[in-house]
Amino acid sequence: MRILKFLIAIWTAIIIYTLFSFLYGPKGLTSYNYLLAEREQQRANIEELWKINEELEKIKNNLLFDHDTLLVHARQMGYGYQDERFIRIVGLGNIKTAPAMTGNVHSFSNPEFIQDKSIKIASACIGLLVFVFFLMIEFIESRSKY
């Protein structure tokens, strides 16, 4: 029965190490949840880029295949025929095309976790504390018998 008390200290250290590694380790649940959130953000960014791509494809196709759209765009940029006269229509204002948005830059940080070495040291210390606790109890019991 005496050896069982000391085996509890070893099993305590193993359980603490397993628990902390599973929850807070480099491949633990907190890192996994962070990476899942980052993946969802990346998917949202890709969806946004697809929408921007569709808009730009529409503009490109209009400029390639529609002669009137090409003329309007050329006039907005200040180009025209040599003998062409421009008529200003009141109320439209000066139309300038905005530069194409290609999305935003998102930078992600590394997931925060407890280093495996720190988890091993903490579990060894807790196991040692449990061992010392049971050793003290054993010492007190042996002193009280005399």
BALOBA-1460 file (C-alpha; in Angstrom, 3 decimals):
// residues 146
<rec num="1" residu="m" x="0.000" y="0.000" z="0.000"/>
<rec num="2" residu="r" x="2.965" y="2.301" z="0.598"/>
<rec num="3" residu="i" x="4.078" y="2.100" z="-3.029"/>
<rec num="4" residu="l" x="0.576" y="3.045" z="-4.222"/>
<rec num="5" residu="k" x="0.878" y="6.432" z="-2.535"/>
<rec num="6" residu="f" x="4.031" y="7.183" z="-4.494"/>
<rec num="7" residu="l" x="2.600" y="5.912" z="-7.784"/>
<rec num="8" residu="i" x="-0.194" y="8.451" z="-7.367"/>
<rec num="9" residu="a" x="2.432" y="11.209" z="-7.704"/>
<rec num="10" residu="i" x="3.644" y="9.757" z="-11.015"/>
<rec num="11" residu="w" x="0.112" y="9.360" z="-12.332"/>
<rec num="12" residu="t" x="-0.720" y="12.913" z="-11.235"/>
<rec num="13" residu="a" x="2.201" y="14.256" z="-13.260"/>
<rec num="14" residu="i" x="1.110" y="12.205" z="-16.293"/>
<rec num="15" residu="i" x="-2.507" y="13.379" z="-16.010"/>
<rec num="16" residu="i" x="-1.474" y="17.034" z="-15.612"/>
<rec num="17" residu="y" x="0.833" y="16.782" z="-18.634"/>
<rec num="18" residu="t" x="-1.857" y="15.111" z="-20.745"/>
<rec num="19" residu="l" x="-4.541" y="17.607" z="-19.733"/>
<rec num="20" residu="f" x="-2.423" y="20.701" z="-20.366"/>
<rec num="21" residu="s" x="-1.066" y="19.318" z="-23.649"/>
<rec num="22" residu="f" x="-4.575" y="18.534" z="-24.846"/>
<rec num="23" residu="l" x="-5.975" y="21.935" z="-23.899"/>
<rec num="24" residu="y" x="-3.117" y="24.424" z="-24.209"/>
<rec num="25" residu="g" x="-0.302" y="22.649" z="-26.055"/>
<rec num="26" residu="p" x="0.986" y="23.392" z="-29.562"/>
<rec num="27" residu="k" x="-1.536" y="20.957" z="-31.023"/>
<rec num="28" residu="g" x="-4.172" y="21.522" z="-28.346"/>
<rec num="29" residu="l" x="-7.731" y="22.744" z="-28.477"/>
<rec num="30" residu="t" x="-6.932" y="26.443" z="-28.137"/>
<rec num="31" residu="s" x="-4.548" y="26.351" z="-31.104"/>
<rec num="32" residu="y" x="-7.045" y="24.305" z="-33.089"/>
<rec num="33" residu="n" x="-9.872" y="26.770" z="-32.408"/>
<rec num="34" residu="y" x="-7.639" y="29.688" z="-33.388"/>
<rec num="35" residu="l" x="-6.753" y="27.984" z="-36.661"/>
<rec num="36" residu="l" x="-10.441" y="27.257" z="-37.354"/>
<rec num="37" residu="a" x="-11.289" y="30.929" z="-36.880"/>
<rec num="38" residu="e" x="-8.403" y="31.897" z="-39.160"/>
<rec num="39" residu="r" x="-9.631" y="29.451" z="-41.819"/>
<rec num="40" residu="e" x="-13.119" y="30.976" z="-41.694"/>
<rec num="41" residu="q" x="-11.592" y="34.443" z="-42.092"/>
<rec num="42" residu="q" x="-9.594" y="33.215" z="-45.079"/>
<rec num="43" residu="r" x="-12.757" y="31.777" z="-46.642"/>
<rec num="44" residu="a" x="-14.544" y="35.099" z="-46.161"/>
<rec num="45" residu="n" x="-11.579" y="36.892" z="-47.773"/>
<rec num="46" residu="i" x="-11.657" y="34.505" z="-50.728"/>
<rec num="47" residu="e" x="-15.398" y="35.081" z="-51.172"/>
<rec num="48" residu="e" x="-14.782" y="38.836" z="-51.170"/>
<rec num="49" residu="l" x="-12.046" y="38.414" z="-53.785"/>
<rec num="50" residu="w" x="-14.384" y="36.303" z="-55.960"/>
<rec num="51" residu="k" x="-16.986" y="39.089" z="-55.853"/>
<rec num="52" residu="i" x="-14.373" y="41.682" z="-56.801"/>
<rec num="53" residu="n" x="-13.182" y="39.390" z="-59.592"/>
<rec num="54" residu="e" x="-16.726" y="39.075" z="-60.954"/>
<rec num="55" residu="e" x="-17.117" y="42.867" z="-60.975"/>
<rec num="56" residu="l" x="-13.808" y="43.323" z="-62.783"/>
<rec num="57" residu="e" x="-14.679" y="40.587" z="-65.301"/>
<rec num="58" residu="k" x="-17.959" y="42.371" z="-66.067"/>
<rec num="59" residu="i" x="-16.135" y="45.666" z="-66.604"/>
<rec num="60" residu="k" x="-13.504" y="43.973" z="-68.790"/>
<rec num="61" residu="n" x="-16.133" y="42.205" z="-70.905"/>
<rec num="62" residu="n" x="-18.102" y="45.425" z="-71.336"/>
<rec num="63" residu="l" x="-14.977" y="47.249" z="-72.484"/>
<rec num="64" residu="l" x="-13.956" y="44.419" z="-74.822"/>
<rec num="65" residu="f" x="-17.274" y="43.719" z="-76.513"/>
<rec num="66" residu="d" x="-19.480" y="46.816" z="-76.177"/>
<rec num="67" residu="h" x="-18.388" y="49.682" z="-78.424"/>
<rec num="68" residu="d" x="-20.577" y="52.257" z="-76.655"/>
<rec num="69" residu="t" x="-19.184" y="51.384" z="-73.243"/>
<rec num="70" residu="l" x="-15.683" y="51.687" z="-74.616"/>
<rec num="71" residu="l" x="-16.469" y="55.157" z="-76.007"/>
<rec num="72" residu="v" x="-17.989" y="56.300" z="-72.712"/>
<rec num="73" residu="h" x="-15.004" y="55.008" z="-70.780"/>
<rec num="74" residu="a" x="-12.568" y="56.652" z="-73.201"/>
<rec num="75" residu="r" x="-14.388" y="59.958" z="-72.875"/>
<rec num="76" residu="q" x="-14.318" y="59.684" z="-69.076"/>
<rec num="77" residu="m" x="-10.574" y="59.264" z="-69.272"/>
<rec num="78" residu="g" x="-10.283" y="62.343" z="-71.507"/>
<rec num="79" residu="y" x="-9.833" y="60.658" z="-74.885"/>
<rec num="80" residu="g" x="-11.909" y="61.486" z="-77.949"/>
<rec num="81" residu="y" x="-11.805" y="61.766" z="-81.748"/>
<rec num="82" residu="q" x="-9.703" y="64.549" z="-83.258"/>
<rec num="83" residu="d" x="-12.618" y="66.446" z="-84.766"/>
<rec num="84" residu="e" x="-15.110" y="65.548" z="-82.060"/>
<rec num="85" residu="r" x="-16.842" y="68.306" z="-80.109"/>
<rec num="86" residu="f" x="-17.796" y="67.703" z="-76.501"/>
<rec num="87" residu="i" x="-21.109" y="68.860" z="-75.106"/>
<rec num="88" residu="r" x="-21.328" y="69.372" z="-71.396"/>
<rec num="89" residu="i" x="-24.595" y="68.247" z="-69.861"/>
<rec num="90" residu="v" x="-25.403" y="70.225" z="-66.743"/>
<rec num="91" residu="g" x="-26.019" y="68.207" z="-63.601"/>
<rec num="92" residu="l" x="-23.909" y="65.148" z="-64.333"/>
<rec num="93" residu="g" x="-20.731" y="66.473" z="-62.801"/>
<rec num="94" residu="n" x="-17.256" y="65.278" z="-63.527"/>
<rec num="95" residu="i" x="-17.199" y="61.483" z="-63.652"/>
<rec num="96" residu="k" x="-13.954" y="59.874" z="-62.576"/>
<rec num="97" residu="t" x="-13.549" y="56.155" z="-62.277"/>
<rec num="98" residu="a" x="-12.220" y="54.916" z="-58.981"/>
<rec num="99" residu="p" x="-9.244" y="52.577" z="-59.069"/>
<rec num="100" residu="a" x="-10.224" y="48.926" z="-58.858"/>
<rec num="101" residu="m" x="-10.223" y="47.489" z="-55.347"/>
<rec num="102" residu="t" x="-8.426" y="44.180" z="-55.228"/>
<rec num="103" residu="g" x="-9.161" y="43.311" z="-51.613"/>
<rec num="104" residu="n" x="-7.532" y="43.971" z="-48.282"/>
<rec num="105" residu="v" x="-4.353" y="42.558" z="-46.819"/>
<rec num="106" residu="h" x="-4.972" y="40.453" z="-43.738"/>
<rec num="107" residu="s" x="-2.103" y="39.306" z="-41.588"/>
<rec num="108" residu="f" x="-2.553" y="36.657" z="-38.975"/>
<rec num="109" residu="s" x="-0.433" y="36.048" z="-35.934"/>
<rec num="110" residu="n" x="0.721" y="32.686" z="-34.740"/>
<rec num="111" residu="p" x="-1.620" y="30.897" z="-32.345"/>
<rec num="112" residu="e" x="-0.727" y="31.321" z="-28.703"/>
<rec num="113" residu="f" x="0.039" y="28.152" z="-26.796"/>
<rec num="114" residu="i" x="2.103" y="26.904" z="-23.902"/>
<rec num="115" residu="q" x="5.415" y="25.400" z="-24.935"/>
<rec num="116" residu="d" x="5.737" y="21.655" z="-24.439"/>
<rec num="117" residu="k" x="8.836" y="22.146" z="-22.301"/>
<rec num="118" residu="s" x="6.892" y="24.403" z="-19.916"/>
<rec num="119" residu="i" x="4.105" y="21.839" z="-19.655"/>
<rec num="120" residu="k" x="6.626" y="19.101" z="-18.833"/>
<rec num="121" residu="i" x="8.283" y="21.236" z="-16.159"/>
<rec num="122" residu="a" x="4.930" y="22.172" z="-14.589"/>
<rec num="123" residu="s" x="3.686" y="18.579" z="-14.538"/>
<rec num="124" residu="a" x="7.000" y="17.359" z="-13.074"/>
<rec num="125" residu="c" x="6.796" y="20.021" z="-10.340"/>
<rec num="126" residu="i" x="3.216" y="19.109" z="-9.495"/>
<rec num="127" residu="g" x="4.127" y="15.402" z="-9.450"/>
<rec num="128" residu="l" x="7.066" y="16.199" z="-7.190"/>
<rec num="129" residu="l" x="4.809" y="18.220" z="-4.876"/>
<rec num="130" residu="v" x="2.372" y="15.322" z="-4.632"/>
<rec num="131" residu="f" x="5.287" y="12.972" z="-3.963"/>
<rec num="132" residu="v" x="6.606" y="15.256" z="-1.201"/>
<rec num="133" residu="f" x="3.086" y="15.545" z="0.234"/>
<rec num="134" residu="f" x="2.701" y="11.761" z="0.483"/>
<rec num="135" residu="l" x="6.265" y="11.455" z="1.805"/>
<rec num="136" residu="m" x="5.422" y="13.948" z="4.574"/>
<rec num="137" residu="i" x="2.239" y="12.040" z="5.399"/>
<rec num="138" residu="e" x="4.258" y="8.802" z="5.567"/>
<rec num="139" residu="f" x="6.858" y="10.488" z="7.758"/>
<rec num="140" residu="i" x="4.174" y="11.889" z="10.115"/>
<rec num="141" residu="e" x="2.450" y="8.496" z="10.360"/>
<rec num="142" residu="s" x="5.724" y="6.745" z="11.158"/>
<rec num="143" residu="r" x="6.578" y="9.318" z="13.867"/>
<rec num="144" residu="s" x="3.132" y="9.041" z="15.475"/>
<rec num="145" residu="k" x="3.415" y="5.254" z="15.874"/>
<rec num="146" residu="y" x="6.378" y="5.547" z="18.235"/>
